[in-house]
Amino acid sequence: MPTVILEHPRGRQVVEVDTPSALVDLCDEHALAVPMSCRAATCGTCCVNVIEGEELLEKPGERERDLLERLGAAGGRRFACAVHIKQGIGLVQLQISAFGPLSPPSRG
């Protein structure tokens, strides 16, 4: 199974993944230092850069794709709350790249 490496301002964390997993569950189980807010791919807080191992991640679902587009966050960025790690052998290297919670749309 994959090894997940998370790089963040305080250092790096390494987790061996035994079965296909949601990254949000790994964050909970192993106290990974990814900031979370909505946990539903609507706020942008848990944005990570995929440095390596994109082929070991399920493709983004519709909600995640929509938020990536709204934030202009294409090119290797994903939301930890929506990422699912596939079965396989290799390395998934991520780096925290949070946008922070989104502001509600202004009403004009």
N, C-alpha and C positions, 0 to 999 in steps of 0.2 A: 504494500500500500504506500501511498505517497507520504513524504515528509513535508510538513508545512513549516516554513520559516517566516516569522513576522518581524520586520524591522520597524522600530518606533523610536521616538526621541530618548527613551531611557535604555535602549539597547536592542536586544533581539531575543525572541522566544522561539523554541523549536518543539514541535509536536509530531509524533508519529501517528498516522491515521490508520486505524485497523479496518474500518469498513467505510463504504461511501457515507459521507457526512455532510450536514449543513454546517457551513463555517460559523454561523451564529451559535450553534450548539457547542462547537469546539471552543469558541470564545468563552462560553459559560463554564464548560467543564474544566478548562485549563487556565482560567483567568487571563486570557490573552488581552493585551492592552489596546483593544480597538474600542474607540468611543462609540456608544450606541444610544439612540434615542427612540425612534419610532419602531424599529425592528420589523418594518414592513416596506422598505424601499420607497419611502415617501419624503424623507427629510434630508438625506445626503450626508448625515453625520458620520456614517461608518465607511466612507469611501476609502478604498485602498488601491494602490497601483500594483498591477500584476507584473512583477519583474521577470519571473520565470514560471513555466508550468501551466500556461493558459490551456493547453491541450488536456490537462487533468481536471478542468472545471467544466461543469455543464454550461451550455450557452445561456445568456441572460433571458429571463422571462419577460413578458410584455411590460409589467410594472417597472422592472429594473431598466429595461430599454428606454421607456418613456422618461424616467428620471435622468438617466444618462444624457439623453437628448436635451432635456430642459436645462441641464447644467452645463451643457457643452463639454461633457466629460468623456469624450470618446478616447480611443487610443490606449487600451490597456487598463482602464479604470473600471472598478466594479464596486458593488456595495456588499460589505461583509454579511449583512443580514439576509442577502438574497443568493449568495454563492453556495453552490453544492459541489463538493469534491467527489469526483468519480473514482471508481476502483482502477487501480493501475500502479505502476512502479515509477517513481520519479520524485522530483522536487517541485513544490509550489512555494515560490518566494513572493511575499507581499510586503508592501511598505505603506504605512498609514499616510493618507492624503485627504483628510477630512475637509469638506466644504463648510461644515457647521450646519445647524438647522436652517432650513429654508424659511424665509419670511412669507407670511400669507400674501396672496396677490393683492395689490393695492386696488382700491375701488375709486374710480375716477368719475 
